[in-house]
């Protein structure tokens, strides 16, 4: 019995190997990929691992003939990449925000975690206020005020990305429902907003937000440098999220809404209990793709003066103490690794949700 039970598992292990040589075309592609790895991989390992400079106080060792990637430069500049110009004595506040945010995010993302709804409420309602007060400072609480002009690096990237993600999903849902509404004014307003945002590049939206947002605020209220990009990123991502959600709503059979209506559920109850849970599950890959694109697009906020992670990397590589032929390659390689790890993690989690809800 145990041998029969193990046979499908063994077949599943060897099945990918068989697919690699299932046909003449597969054989050629497999051999071609192996040849490419044999050609490229040794040089990559030599540059990034074996000939790399791992410890150094300056760029002298990285300028030596035959030196590979200068990871000592990354280690030396890592605090700058993480905090930007945030005051050194106050960086413990950023660490607390990162730590609590990671704990709450893990609490919410683990499917079988206890009291996930309570954790989600803390993450969406309490944590943003707590994080803003701790990062910005409150003299009444004994926290020195730190202007958002000093926020930079990974901190600024995570702030922009988190704000855009948490605002774009609910606002995108409202826009999708508004575009399908029977009220002409609401439907036309939603269509106009979505089509306008999708018809202009994100960099134009950022410049518009930076120049036009102060015009809609009272004269005594001057927004700091970080607020306009936050608003611009959130509005831009909401338009794309709205079309993703609308696709899920259209893919859902009309009988679901009719059955919920027959049970006496009102509009918002139907959407919350019946329609949206099913529609959002249908478009998990598209939502993940939009979130990943938003995370990578945060690099554009540098055009309006925000010192995000990529901008800090670009600035650090110009340090004359670390000048060398491999510094630029190392710096941008580290940036690529950072974005890949973050985006790959989001992608794998979306695959997990998809396989869990659609086995």
Secondary structure, 3 states (H helix, E strand, C coil): CHHHHHHHHHHHHHHHHHHHCCCHHHHHHHHHHHHHHHHHHHHHHHHHHHCCECCCCCCCHHHCCCCCCEHHHHHHHHHHHHHECCCHHHHHHHHHHHHHHHHHHHHHHCCCCCCHHHHHHHHHHHHHHHHHHHHHCCHHHCCCCCCHHHEEHHHHHHHHHHHHHHHHHHHHHHHHHHHCCCCHHHHHHHHHHHHHHHHCCHHHHHHHHHHHHHHHCCCCCCCCHHHHHHHHHHHHHHHHHHHHHHHHHHHCCHHHHHHHHHCCCCHHHHHHHHHHHHHHHHCHHHHHHHHHHHHHHHHHHHHHCCEEHHHHHHHHCCCHHHCCCCHHHHHHHHHHHHHHHHHHHHHHHHHHHHHHHCC
